[in-house]
Amino acid sequence: MDKQVINVGARVAGAPYSHAVKVGNFVFAAGQIGVDPETGKLVSGGIKAETRRTLQNQAAVLKAGGSSLDRVLSTTVYLVDMASDYAGMNEVYKEFFPKDPPARATVEVKALALGARVEIQLVAVI
C-alpha cells in the first residue's frame, strides 16, 4: 500500500495522528474540531461557529491532499449534545454541502477534545 500522510495547521497537542492519509484516489481525513489554526484554540460562538471552523479546517486538509469538499463521499459527525446542537450543526453543514450532500452518520458522544461540541471525520475522492 502506497500512502501519503497529510498534515496542515494545528493539531491537538500530544495526540499521535495525521490530519489525513491519501491512498490511491482517496483522502481519509481524521476528525477535525473547530480549532482556529492561527491560535490553536477552539473558536467561540457555539455550535454554528464550531461547525463552520471544523469544515473550513477539513477543506484545508482536503486541499493539501488534492481534493475538496465537493468531492466528499461520506462524513461522520460527532456531537456532544444531539438535542441542543443538531439543528445548528445541520444549518451550517448545509452551507458547505448545499447540493447532493455526502452520505453521513451523526453520533452523540460523551465528550470531545478541548471541550469541542462537534467533530467531523470524512472520506473524499481525488
N, C-alpha and C positions, 0 to 999 in steps of 0.2 A: 504494500500500500504506500503510495506516494502522497504525503500530506504536507501542507504548509501551515504553520502557526501564524495567526494574525493577532497583533496587539496594537491598540491605539488608545491614547489618552490614559486616564486614571483607572486603576484597579483597586479593589478593596485591599487595603494593606495586609500583607502577610498571607493572602489567600493564594494557594497554588493552582492557578487556572490560566487558560488563554482566553482572550475575547472571542476567538473563533478558530476553527480549523477548516481549511479548504482541502477537499478531496475530490478529485475529478472535476465535475461541473457543479459541485455543491459547496455551499458555505454553511457550516453548522455553528451557529452563534450561541455562545453561553448566555445565560440570563444576564440582563442588564437592569440596573436600577437607575433612579433619577439623580445620579451624581453629576454635578457640574464639572466638566473635565478641566476647567481652569482652577477651581478651588479645591477639588477633591471632596467636596461636601455635598450632602443631599440638598436638593433645591427645596425652598419653602413654597407654600402656596397650596398645599393639599394635593388630593389625588389627581386633579387635572394637570397641575404643573409637573408633578412627578411622572405621570404617564407621558406627557409631551417630551420631557427631557429624556426619559427612557427610550422612546422611539427615535429621538434625534441621535442618541448615543448609538443605537443599533444601526441607524442609517450610516454613521461614520464607520462602524465596523464593516458593514457590507461594502461600502465604497472601497475600503482598503483591501477587501477580498475580491474586488472586481464585479460586484453585484449591486443591487439597490432594493429599496423597499417594494418597488413594483414587481419584483421577481421573487417575493417571499411565497413559499409554498405552504408553510404551516407555522403557527405560533403556539406557545403555551404561556398563558398569563397566570401569574400567582398573585392573589390578593389577600391581604391580612384581614379585611372585613368586607365580605361579599355584599352584605346588606347595605352598608353605607357607601361603598366605593364603586360598585359595579356600574351604575349608571354614569357616573363621572368619567370613569376609565373608558367606557364604551363610547361616550361622546367624543373624546379626543382620539380614540382608536379609529373611529370612522373618518376623521380628518386625514389620517395617514393612509388609510385603505378605503378610499371612497367608492371604488368600483371593483367588483369581483374580489372581495376580501379573501385572504388565505384561510385554509382550514384552521380551526382554533379550539383549544381546550382552555377552560378557565377553572382554576382550582383555588379554594380557600386554604390558606396556610396559617400556622400559629404565629410565625414571625419571619422577618427578612433581615438581611444585613443592614447595618447602620440605622435600623428603625424605619426602613422604607415601607411604604404601603403597597407597592406594586413592583413586580419584576416580570420581565418578558424575555423569553427564550425563543429563538426562531431558526428555521431552515430555509435557505434560498438557493435558487439555481443561478448559475452564472450566465 
